[in-house]
Amino acid sequence: MNKLILLLLTVVIAHGAFAQKERKFVREGNGYYSDGLKDTTKLDTISFGKAEVAYRRALQIKPDDFHWQFNLANSIYKQNKPDQAASEFEKLADKTKDLHEKTMVLHNLGNSLLAQKKYDPSIEAYEKALRINPNDPETKYNLAYAMKMKKKDQDQKKKDKDKDKDKDKKDQDKNKDKKDENKDKDKQDQNKNQDKQDQQQQPQQNKISKQSAEQMLKALENDEKQTQEKVKKAEAMKAEKIKVEKNW
């Protein structure tokens, strides 16, 4: 019986020591988090990083504490790590049943998604929060802002798409003009080559005509010579015939 009492007493003392450490780490985390918020002109990732470490130490002692988990997610978000923060907030949104806590988690989840330009999921998170608390002015504002940014992004994408289409059309027209220009150049080159070939063939044609003319002239000369020879023979025969007749 004495041993049992001693054991229980030891457990109570140990639990008290852990609780003191937990509160110590939480106080450190809150202090670093407050330091990070002091200078609004810059992002103090060092202070928020220290706050994250302190909250993680507190959660090692009390893993299921919603507040330390929520503060941990916030400290991660403040280090410009919205993707990691969104993962933490999603876990908390599924975990908590308290409506007030759920609206805070959904609001911050929407912020984390919006920071990543995930407009549709962020709008969905804000709308879920407003279904629980329709009168939250900050969530209303963020929802309207997310919708505005989504439209702006869509308009920009459409503008870029139209710009790409215009560029593609200009490139196609340019390529077509270039092809037409190449066709004209090829045609001109072909005409030049044809003219060159004609010029090369022209002397040959002239040479052939000259040869033909010489052959024709030679043939005429032969014909004339033969004709003269025939005439001479005919005259000789006539003379001979006359002479014969005369002698008789």
C-alpha positions in Angstrom: 0.0 0.0 0.0 2.8 2.4 0.9 4.5 1.6 -2.4 1.4 2.4 -4.3 1.0 5.7 -2.7 4.7 6.5 -3.3 4.3 5.5 -7.0 1.3 7.7 -7.4 3.0 10.6 -5.8 6.0 10.2 -8.1 3.7 10.3 -11.1 2.0 13.5 -9.9 5.3 15.2 -9.4 6.6 14.1 -12.8 3.4 15.3 -14.5 3.8 18.7 -12.8 7.4 18.9 -14.0 6.3 18.2 -17.6 3.5 20.7 -17.3 6.0 23.4 -16.2 8.2 22.6 -19.2 5.2 22.7 -21.5 4.2 26.1 -20.3 7.8 27.3 -20.5 8.1 26.3 -24.1 4.7 27.9 -24.9 5.7 31.1 -23.2 9.0 31.1 -25.3 7.0 30.4 -28.5 4.6 33.2 -27.8 7.5 35.6 -27.0 9.3 34.8 -30.2 6.0 35.1 -32.1 5.4 38.6 -30.6 8.9 39.6 -31.5 8.3 38.6 -35.1 5.3 40.9 -35.3 7.0 44.0 -34.0 8.5 45.2 -37.2 5.8 45.2 -39.9 8.1 46.4 -42.6 9.9 43.1 -42.9 9.4 39.4 -42.4 11.2 38.2 -39.3 11.7 34.6 -40.2 14.3 34.1 -37.5 11.8 35.0 -34.6 9.0 32.9 -36.2 11.4 30.1 -36.7 12.3 30.1 -33.0 8.6 30.2 -32.1 8.1 27.1 -34.3 10.8 25.2 -32.5 9.4 26.2 -29.0 5.8 25.1 -30.0 7.1 21.8 -31.3 8.8 21.2 -27.9 5.6 22.0 -26.2 3.7 19.5 -28.4 6.2 16.8 -27.6 4.9 17.0 -24.1 1.2 17.6 -25.0 0.8 16.4 -28.6 -3.0 16.9 -28.8 -3.2 20.5 -27.6 -5.2 22.4 -30.3 -3.8 25.8 -29.3 -0.1 24.8 -29.6 -0.9 23.2 -32.9 -2.7 26.3 -34.1 0.2 28.5 -33.0 2.7 26.2 -34.7 0.8 26.4 -38.0 0.7 30.2 -37.7 4.5 30.4 -37.0 5.1 28.3 -40.1 2.9 30.5 -42.2 4.7 33.6 -40.9 8.0 32.1 -42.3 6.6 32.3 -45.8 5.9 28.6 -45.9 2.2 28.6 -47.0 2.3 25.1 -48.4 3.5 23.6 -45.0 1.1 25.8 -43.1 -1.9 24.7 -45.2 -1.1 21.1 -44.4 -1.1 21.8 -40.7 -4.4 23.8 -40.9 -6.1 21.1 -42.9 -5.2 18.6 -40.1 -6.7 20.9 -37.5 -9.9 21.6 -39.6 -10.6 17.8 -39.6 -9.6 17.5 -36.0 -11.6 20.1 -34.1 -15.3 20.1 -33.5 -15.5 23.5 -31.8 -17.2 25.9 -34.3 -15.2 28.9 -33.2 -11.9 27.1 -33.5 -13.0 25.7 -36.9 -13.8 29.1 -38.3 -10.3 30.4 -37.3 -8.6 27.3 -38.8 -10.6 27.6 -42.1 -9.8 31.4 -42.3 -6.1 30.8 -41.9 -6.3 27.8 -44.3 -7.8 30.1 -46.9 -5.0 32.6 -46.3 -2.4 29.8 -46.8 -4.0 28.6 -50.0 -4.4 32.1 -51.3 -0.7 32.8 -50.7 0.0 29.9 -53.1 -2.4 31.4 -55.7 -4.7 28.4 -55.3 -7.8 30.5 -55.7 -10.6 27.9 -55.9 -9.5 26.0 -52.7 -9.0 29.3 -50.8 -12.5 30.5 -51.8 -13.9 27.2 -50.7 -12.2 27.5 -47.3 -13.5 31.1 -46.8 -17.0 30.0 -47.7 -16.9 27.1 -45.3 -15.8 29.5 -42.5 -18.6 32.0 -43.4 -21.2 29.2 -43.3 -20.3 28.8 -39.7 -19.9 32.5 -38.9 -21.6 34.6 -41.6 -20.8 37.9 -39.9 -17.0 37.6 -39.9 -15.8 40.8 -41.6 -12.2 39.6 -42.2 -13.3 36.4 -43.8 -15.8 38.3 -46.0 -13.0 40.7 -47.1 -10.6 37.8 -47.9 -13.2 35.9 -49.8 -14.0 39.0 -52.0 -10.2 39.5 -52.5 -9.7 35.9 -53.5 -12.5 36.1 -56.0 -11.0 39.4 -57.4 -7.6 37.8 -57.7 -9.1 34.7 -59.4 -10.8 36.9 -62.0 -7.6 38.9 -62.6 -5.7 35.7 -63.1 -8.2 34.4 -65.5 -8.2 37.6 -67.5 -4.4 37.6 -67.6 -4.3 34.0 -68.8 -6.9 34.9 -71.5 -4.9 37.9 -72.5 -1.7 35.8 -72.7 -3.5 33.1 -74.7 -4.8 35.7 -77.2 -1.3 37.2 -77.3 0.2 33.8 -78.1 -2.5 33.2 -80.8 -1.6 36.6 -82.4 2.1 35.7 -82.2 1.5 32.3 -83.8 -0.6 33.9 -86.6 2.1 36.5 -87.2 4.7 33.7 -87.3 2.6 31.8 -89.7 2.1 34.8 -92.0 5.8 35.5 -91.8 6.6 31.9 -92.7 4.1 32.1 -95.6 5.6 35.3 -96.9 9.1 33.8 -96.6 7.9 30.7 -98.5 6.3 32.9 -101.2 9.5 34.9 -101.4 11.5 31.7 -101.8 9.2 30.5 -104.5 9.6 33.7 -106.4 13.3 33.5 -106.0 13.4 29.9 -107.1 11.2 30.9 -110.2 13.6 33.7 -111.0 16.6 31.4 -110.6 14.9 28.9 -112.9 14.2 31.6 -115.5 17.8 32.8 -115.3 19.0 29.2 -115.7 16.7 28.7 -118.7 17.9 32.0 -120.3 21.5 30.9 -119.7 20.8 27.5 -121.3 19.1 29.2 -124.3 22.1 31.5 -124.7 24.4 28.5 -124.6 22.3 26.7 -127.1 21.9 29.7 -129.5 25.5 29.6 -130.8 25.2 25.9 -131.4 21.9 26.4 -133.3 23.6 29.2 -135.3 26.6 26.9 -136.1 24.3 24.1 -137.3 22.5 26.6 -139.6 25.8 27.7 -141.0 26.9 24.1 -141.7 23.6 23.4 -143.4 24.0 26.5 -145.4 27.5 25.5 -146.5 26.2 22.0 -147.4 23.4 23.5 -149.4 25.8 25.9 -151.1 28.2 23.0 -151.9 25.3 21.0 -153.2 24.2 23.9 -155.4 27.8 24.2 -156.7 27.9 20.5 -157.5 24.6 20.8 -159.2 25.8 23.8 -161.2 29.0 22.0 -162.2 27.1 18.9 -163.3 24.7 21.1 -165.2 27.6 22.9 -166.9 29.2 19.6 -167.8 26.0 18.4 -169.3 25.7 21.6 -171.3 29.2 21.2 -172.5 28.6 17.6 -173.5 25.3 18.6 -175.2 27.1 21.4 -177.1 29.9 19.0 -178.0 27.5 16.4 -179.3 25.6 19.1 -181.2 28.8 20.4 -182.7 29.8 17.0 -183.6 26.5 16.2 -185.1 26.5 19.4 -187.2 30.0 18.7 -188.3 29.0 15.2 -189.3 26.1 16.4 -191.2 28.1 19.0 -192.8 30.7 16.5 -194.0 28.1 14.3 -195.5 
